[in-house]
Amino acid sequence: MKTVKGLHEKMYTFDNANISFHKAAENKRFHEEVLAFSMSKEDELLRACEEVETLTYSQGPYTVFKVWEPKERLIMALPFYDRVVQHMIVNAIGPVFEERFYCHSYACREGKGMHAASNQLYKWLYELMVVQGLRIYAFKGDISKYFASIPHDGLKDENRRYIGDKKALYLMDNIIDRNGILPDGVGIPVGNLTSQLFANVYGNRLDKFIKHTLHIKYYVRYMDDFIILSPDLIQLKEWAKRIEEFLEEEMRLHINPKSTILYAGNGVDFCGYIHFPTYRKVRKASVRRLKKDVKNLEAGELGRDIFNRKYQSRLGHMGHADTYHITKAIEYELLFWEWEQTESGLLITA
């Protein structure tokens, strides 16, 4: 495969730096560090251009913290200046990788988010089980601790399959090597823009093996979670075995022991939904979290503004599934609570 050159000079143009600033600042314009950067925006962008051009850019320190939704994850966040620089780099190299990615690989790609992945699986289940009337089985696979397990040398080799620009690769290698509190040579931080791209680049090795070596038709991946559908249970078990071997021997990754093969008619859990041939349900955990937010609001443990943001986000997610009765019940509970607050004089209305 012919590698792409001429990427480094695209990174350090002022136009690219300015675009990168706006991308990094999206929905964060009033954050303290964004406001501070904006006070000397032109000087900061010129500095970024010079450091990228001269290869003197040195990544800043990470801020490390945990999040617990939807599951516990360790996040490493960079200073705003570094996030601008990462956008400058990704703007140049991203399109090179994008045109080579598998069409049904989702996550951190424009137009290919969680709902798009869910829609594709739902479409296949309907086509196979309803239209064709087949009995379908699903291999639900999960790569264990994916971001923290990606080997740096393997990732760098994969980058070099596509990119032949030595200066661009130098900057990319430096970002890969500066992996925060993770062990040397292994792992990329969750929270980095470049990590999202690099995780897709390394995952593309699995995509190519599944599509071009195993010739599997019904395969969809959302970062480290993937689903394979087949009417042949024996064949599916053989594919699962070969995929596990490929991950361990060729990619130095491990399949999560919770990965399983199941009858798809009983529901396939993927991207936050339980998929059936003719409908989708949200996970019970999603409903529990929403009900917990309502209880915390009613108990005065959660502010109304924060609740409204979380509530609208959860409703947006649930709106892609069959949740009419659940959402209506919660809406009625909120209306009753607001009525009680108004009657008691505790709720101030505009």
ZILINDA-V339322 format. One record per pair of residues at least 24 apart in sequence whose C-alpha atoms are under 10 Angstrom apart, sorted by the first residue. I is the first residue (numbers start at 1). J is the second residue. D is the distance in whole Angstrom. If there is no record, write none. Layout:
I_J_D / I_J_D
This chain:
1_161_7 / 1_162_7 / 2_161_8 / 2_162_7 / 2_163_9 / 2_164_8 / 3_96_9 / 3_159_10 / 3_160_8 / 3_161_7 / 3_162_5 / 3_163_5 / 3_164_5 / 3_165_8 / 4_93_9 / 4_96_7 / 4_160_9 / 4_161_9 / 4_162_6 / 4_163_5 / 4_164_5 / 4_165_7 / 5_93_10 / 5_162_9 / 5_163_6 / 5_164_5 / 5_165_4 / 5_166_8 / 5_167_10 / 5_168_9 / 6_92_9 / 6_163_9 / 6_164_8 / 6_165_6 / 6_166_9 / 6_167_9 / 6_168_9 / 7_89_9 / 7_91_10 / 7_92_6 / 7_93_7 / 7_96_9 / 7_163_8 / 7_164_9 / 7_165_6 / 7_166_9 / 7_167_8 / 7_168_6 / 7_169_9 / 8_52_8 / 8_53_8 / 8_55_10 / 8_88_10 / 8_89_8 / 8_92_8 / 8_93_9 / 8_165_7 / 8_166_8 / 8_167_6 / 8_168_5 / 8_169_9 / 8_170_10 / 8_171_9 / 9_49_10 / 9_52_9 / 9_53_7 / 9_92_9 / 9_165_10 / 9_167_9 / 9_168_9 / 10_53_10 / 10_88_8 / 10_89_9 / 10_91_8 / 10_92_6 / 10_93_9 / 10_168_10 / 11_48_10 / 11_49_8 / 11_52_7 / 11_53_8 / 11_85_9 / 11_86_10 / 11_87_9 / 11_88_5 / 11_89_6 / 11_90_8 / 11_91_7 / 11_92_6 / 11_93_9 / 11_168_8 / 12_45_9 / 12_46_9 / 12_47_10 / 12_48_8 / 12_49_4 / 12_50_7 / 12_51_8 / 12_52_6 / 12_53_6 / 12_54_9 / 12_85_9 / 12_88_7 / 12_89_8 / 12_92_9 / 13_45_10 / 13_46_9 / 13_48_10 / 13_49_7 / 13_50_9 / 13_52_10 / 13_53_9 / 13_88_9 / 14_42_9 / 14_45_7 / 14_46_7 / 14_48_9 / 14_49_7 / 14_50_10 / 14_88_10 / 15_45_10 / 15_49_10 / 15_88_10 / 16_45_10 / 16_49_9 / 16_84_10 / 16_85_10 / 16_87_9 / 16_88_6 / 16_89_9 / 16_91_8 / 16_92_9 / 17_42_10 / 17_44_10 / 17_45_6 / 17_46_8 / 17_47_10 / 17_48_7 / 17_49_7 / 17_84_7 / 17_85_8 / 17_86_10 / 17_87_8 / 17_88_6 / 17_89_9 / 17_91_10 / 18_42_9 / 18_45_7 / 18_46_10 / 18_84_9 / 18_88_9 / 19_84_9 / 19_87_8 / 19_88_8 / 19_91_9 / 20_45_9 / 20_83_8 / 20_84_5 / 20_85_7 / 20_86_8 / 20_87_5 / 20_88_6 / 20_89_9 / 20_90_9 / 20_91_8 / 21_45_8 / 21_80_9 / 21_81_9 / 21_83_8 / 21_84_5 / 21_85_9 / 21_87_8 / 21_88_9 / 22_84_9 / 22_87_10 / 23_83_9 / 23_84_8 / 23_87_7 / 23_88_10 / 24_80_8 / 24_81_9 / 24_82_10 / 24_83_6 / 24_84_6 / 24_85_9 / 24_86_9 / 24_87_7 / 24_88_10 / 24_193_10 / 25_80_8 / 25_83_9 / 25_84_8 / 32_80_10 / 33_79_8 / 33_80_6 / 33_81_9 / 34_79_10 / 34_80_7 / 34_81_9 / 36_80_10 / 37_80_8 / 37_81_8 / 44_81_8 / 44_84_10 / 45_81_9 / 45_84_9 / 45_85_9 / 47_81_10 / 48_81_8 / 48_82_9 / 48_84_8 / 48_85_6 / 48_88_9 / 49_85_8 / 49_88_9 / 51_85_9 / 52_85_8 / 52_88_9 / 52_89_9 / 52_167_9 / 52_168_9 / 52_171_8 / 53_167_9 / 53_168_10 / 54_167_9 / 55_167_8 / 55_168_9 / 55_170_8 / 55_171_7 / 56_171_9 / 57_82_9 / 57_85_9 / 57_171_8 / 57_174_9 / 57_175_10 / 58_82_9 / 58_171_9 / 58_174_8 / 58_175_9 / 58_178_9 / 59_83_10 / 59_85_9 / 59_86_10 / 59_174_8 / 59_175_7 / 59_178_7 / 60_178_9 / 60_180_10 / 61_178_9 / 61_179_10 / 61_180_8 / 62_178_10 / 62_179_9 / 62_180_6 / 62_181_9 / 62_189_9 / 62_192_10 / 63_180_9 / 64_180_9 / 64_181_9 / 64_189_10 / 64_191_10 / 69_286_10 / 69_289_9 / 70_272_9 / 70_285_9 / 70_286_8 / 70_289_9 / 73_190_8 / 73_191_10 / 74_148_10 / 74_189_8 / 74_190_7 / 74_191_9 / 75_189_7 / 75_190_5 / 75_191_6 / 75_192_9 / 76_179_9 / 76_180_7 / 76_181_9 / 76_188_10 / 76_189_6 / 76_190_6 / 76_191_6 / 76_192_7 / 77_180_10 / 77_189_8 / 77_190_8 / 77_191_6 / 77_192_7 / 77_193_10 / 78_180_10 / 78_191_8 / 78_192_7 / 78_193_10 / 82_192_10 / 83_192_8 / 83_193_7 / 83_194_9 / 84_193_10 / 86_171_10 / 86_172_9 / 86_175_9 / 86_192_8 / 86_193_7 / 86_194_6 / 86_195_10 / 87_193_7 / 87_194_8 / 89_168_8 / 89_171_8 / 89_172_8 / 89_193_10 / 89_194_8 / 90_172_9 / 90_193_8 / 90_194_7 / 90_197_8 / 90_198_10 / 92_168_9 / 93_159_10 / 93_162_10 / 93_163_8 / 93_168_8 / 93_169_10 / 93_172_10 / 93_197_9 / 94_194_9 / 94_197_7 / 94_198_10 / 94_201_10 / 96_162_7 / 96_163_8 / 97_159_9 / 97_162_7 / 97_163_9 / 97_197_9 / 97_198_9 / 97_200_9 / 97_201_7 / 97_204_10 / 98_197_9 / 98_200_9 / 98_201_9 / 100_162_9 / 100_201_9 / 100_204_9 / 101_200_8 / 101_201_8 / 101_203_9 / 101_204_6 / 101_205_10 / 101_207_8 / 101_208_9 / 102_200_10 / 102_203_10 / 102_204_7 / 102_205_10 / 102_207_7 / 102_208_8 / 102_211_9 / 102_220_9 / 102_221_9 / 103_207_10 / 103_220_9 / 103_221_10 / 104_207_9 / 104_218_9 / 104_219_7 / 104_220_5 / 104_221_7 / 104_222_8 / 105_200_8 / 105_203_9 / 105_204_8 / 105_207_8 / 105_219_9 / 105_220_6 / 105_221_5 / 105_222_6 / 105_223_7 / 105_226_9 / 106_200_9 / 106_220_8 / 106_221_6 / 106_222_5 / 106_223_7 / 106_224_10 / 106_225_10 / 106_226_10 / 107_196_8 / 107_197_9 / 107_199_10 / 107_200_8 / 107_221_8 / 107_222_6 / 107_223_6 / 107_224_10 / 108_193_9 / 108_196_6 / 108_197_7 / 108_199_10 / 108_200_8 / 108_222_9 / 108_223_8 / 109_196_9 / 109_197_9 / 109_200_9 / 112_222_9 / 113_222_8 / 113_271_9 / 114_222_7 / 114_223_10 / 114_270_9 / 114_271_6 / 114_272_8 / 114_273_10 / 114_317_10 / 115_271_8 / 115_272_9 / 115_273_9 / 115_317_8 / 115_320_8 / 116_222_10 / 116_271_10 / 117_220_7 / 117_221_8 / 117_222_7 / 117_226_10 / 117_270_9 / 117_271_7 / 118_220_9 / 118_222_9 / 118_269_10 / 118_270_7 / 118_271_6 / 118_272_8 / 118_273_7 / 118_274_9 / 118_275_8 / 118_280_9 / 118_320_9 / 119_271_10 / 119_275_9 / 119_280_10 / 119_320_9 / 120_218_10 / 120_219_10 / 120_220_8 / 121_218_9 / 121_219_9 / 121_220_7 / 121_221_10 / 121_227_8 / 121_228_9 / 121_229_9 / 121_268_9 / 121_270_8 / 121_271_10 / 121_275_8 / 121_276_9 / 121_277_9 / 122_268_9 / 122_270_10 / 122_274_10 / 122_275_6 / 122_276_7 / 122_277_7 / 122_278_8 / 122_279_8 / 122_280_8 / 123_275_10 / 123_277_8 / 123_278_9 / 124_218_7 / 124_219_10 / 124_229_8 / 124_277_8 / 125_218_10 / 125_229_8 / 125_264_8 / 125_265_9 / 125_267_10 / 125_268_10 / 125_275_8 / 125_276_7 / 125_277_5 / 125_278_8 / 125_279_10 / 126_275_10 / 126_276_8 / 126_277_5 / 126_278_6 / 126_279_9 / 127_277_8 / 127_278_10 / 128_218_10 / 128_229_9 / 128_230_9 / 128_231_9 / 128_277_8 / 129_231_9 / 129_264_9 / 129_265_8 / 129_276_9 / 129_277_6 / 129_278_9 / 130_277_7 / 130_278_8 / 131_277_10 / 134_230_9 / 134_231_7 / 135_230_8 / 135_231_6 / 135_232_9 / 135_233_10 / 135_263_8 / 135_264_8 / 135_265_8 / 136_229_7 / 136_230_6 / 136_231_4 / 136_232_8 / 136_233_8 / 136_262_9 / 136_263_6 / 136_264_6 / 136_265_7 / 136_277_10 / 137_228_8 / 137_229_6 / 137_230_5 / 137_231_6 / 137_232_7 / 137_233_6 / 137_236_8 / 137_261_7 / 137_262_6 / 137_263_4 / 137_264_5 / 137_265_8 / 137_266_10 / 137_268_9 / 138_218_10 / 138_219_10 / 138_226_10 / 138_227_7 / 138_228_6 / 138_229_5 / 138_230_7 / 138_231_9 / 138_232_10 / 138_233_9 / 138_236_8 / 138_237_10 / 138_260_8 / 138_261_6 / 138_262_5 / 138_263_6 / 138_264_6 / 138_265_9 / 138_267_9 / 138_268_7 / 139_219_9 / 139_226_8 / 139_227_6 / 139_228_5 / 139_229_7 / 139_230_8 / 139_233_9 / 139_236_7 / 139_237_8 / 139_239_9 / 139_240_7 / 139_259_8 / 139_260_6 / 139_261_4 / 139_262_7 / 139_263_9 / 139_264_9 / 139_268_9 / 140_225_8 / 140_226_6 / 140_227_5 / 140_228_7 / 140_229_9 / 140_240_9 / 140_258_9 / 140_259_6 / 140_260_5 / 140_261_6 / 140_262_8 / 140_264_10 / 140_268_8 / 140_269_8 / 140_270_8 / 141_221_9 / 141_224_8 / 141_225_6 / 141_226_5 / 141_227_6 / 141_228_8 / 141_240_8 / 141_243_9 / 141_244_9 / 141_255_7 / 141_256_7 / 141_257_9 / 141_258_8 / 141_259_5 / 141_260_7 / 141_261_9 / 141_270_10 / 142_221_10 / 142_222_10 / 142_223_9 / 142_224_6 / 142_225_5 / 142_226_6 / 142_227_9 / 142_254_9 / 142_255_6 / 142_256_5 / 142_257_8 / 142_258_8 / 142_259_6 / 142_260_9 / 143_203_10 / 143_223_9 / 143_224_5 / 143_225_7 / 143_226_9 / 143_244_9 / 143_247_9 / 143_253_7 / 143_254_6 / 143_255_5 / 143_256_5 / 143_257_9 / 143_258_10 / 143_259_9 / 144_224_8 / 144_225_9 / 144_253_7 / 144_254_6 / 144_255_5 / 144_256_5 / 144_257_8 / 144_258_9 / 144_259_10 / 145_187_9 / 145_224_8 / 145_253_9 / 145_254_8 / 145_255_9 / 145_256_8 / 146_187_8 / 146_188_9 / 146_190_10 / 146_199_8 / 146_203_9 / 146_223_9 / 146_224_6 / 146_225_10 / 146_253_7 / 146_254_8 / 146_255_9 / 146_256_10 / 147_186_9 / 147_187_6 / 147_188_5 / 147_189_7 / 147_190_7 / 147_195_8 / 147_196_9 / 147_198_9 / 147_199_7 / 147_223_10 / 147_224_9 / 148_179_10 / 148_182_7 / 148_183_9 / 148_186_7 / 148_187_4 / 148_188_6 / 148_189_7 / 148_190_8 / 148_253_10 / 149_182_9 / 149_183_10 / 149_185_10 / 149_186_6 / 149_187_5 / 149_188_8 / 149_251_10 / 149_252_8 / 149_253_6 / 149_254_9 / 150_185_9 / 150_186_6 / 150_187_5 / 150_188_7 / 150_198_9 / 150_199_8 / 150_202_8 / 150_203_10 / 150_251_8 / 150_252_8 / 150_253_7 / 151_176_10 / 151_184_9 / 151_185_6 / 151_186_5 / 151_187_6 / 151_188_9 / 151_202_9 / 151_251_8 / 151_252_7 / 151_253_9 / 152_176_7 / 152_177_7 / 152_179_10 / 152_184_9 / 152_185_5 / 152_186_6 / 152_187_7 / 152_188_8 / 153_177_10 / 153_185_7 / 153_186_9 / 154_185_10 / 154_186_10 / 154_202_8 / 154_250_9 / 154_251_7 / 154_252_9 / 155_186_10 / 155_187_10 / 155_188_10 / 155_198_7 / 155_199_9 / 155_201_8 / 155_202_6 / 155_203_10 / 155_205_10 / 155_251_9 / 156_198_9 / 156_201_10 / 156_202_9 / 157_202_9 / 158_198_9 / 158_201_7 / 158_202_7 / 158_203_10 / 158_204_9 / 158_205_8 / 159_198_8 / 159_201_7 / 159_202_8 / 162_201_10 / 172_198_10 / 196_223_9 / 199_223_7 / 199_224_9 / 200_224_9 / 202_251_8 / 203_247_10 / 203_251_9 / 205_246_10 / 205_247_9 / 205_250_9 / 205_251_8 / 206_243_8 / 206_246_8 / 206_247_7 / 206_250_9 / 206_251_8 / 209_242_10 / 209_243_8 / 209_246_8 / 209_247_10 / 210_239_9 / 210_242_9 / 210_243_8 / 210_246_10 / 214_239_7 / 214_242_9 / 214_243_9 / 220_270_10 / 221_270_10 / 221_271_10 / 222_270_9 / 222_271_7 / 224_255_10 / 224_256_10 / 225_255_10 / 225_256_10 / 225_259_9 / 225_270_8 / 225_271_8 / 226_259_10 / 226_270_8 / 226_271_10 / 227_259_10 / 227_261_10 / 227_268_9 / 227_269_9 / 227_270_8 / 228_261_9 / 229_261_10 / 229_262_10 / 229_263_10 / 229_264_8 / 230_263_10 / 230_264_9 / 231_263_10 / 231_264_10 / 233_261_9 / 233_262_9 / 233_263_9 / 236_261_8 / 237_261_8 / 272_317_8 / 272_318_9 / 272_321_10 / 273_317_9 / 273_318_9 / 273_320_9 / 273_321_7 / 274_321_9 / 275_321_9 / 279_320_10 / 279_321_7 / 279_322_7 / 280_318_10 / 280_320_8 / 280_321_5 / 280_322_6 / 280_323_9 / 281_318_8 / 281_319_10 / 281_320_9 / 281_321_5 / 281_322_6 / 281_323_7 / 282_317_8 / 282_318_6 / 282_319_9 / 282_320_9 / 282_321_6 / 282_322_8 / 282_323_7 / 283_318_9 / 283_321_10 / 286_314_8 / 286_317_9 / 286_318_8 / 287_314_9 / 287_318_9 / 287_323_10 / 287_326_8 / 287_327_9 / 287_330_10 / 289_314_9 / 290_314_7 / 290_315_9 / 290_327_10 / 290_330_9 / 291_330_8 / 294_330_8 / 294_331_10 / 294_333_9 / 294_334_8 / 294_337_10 / 295_334_10 / 297_334_9 / 297_337_10 / 298_334_9 / 298_337_7 / 298_338_9 / 298_341_9
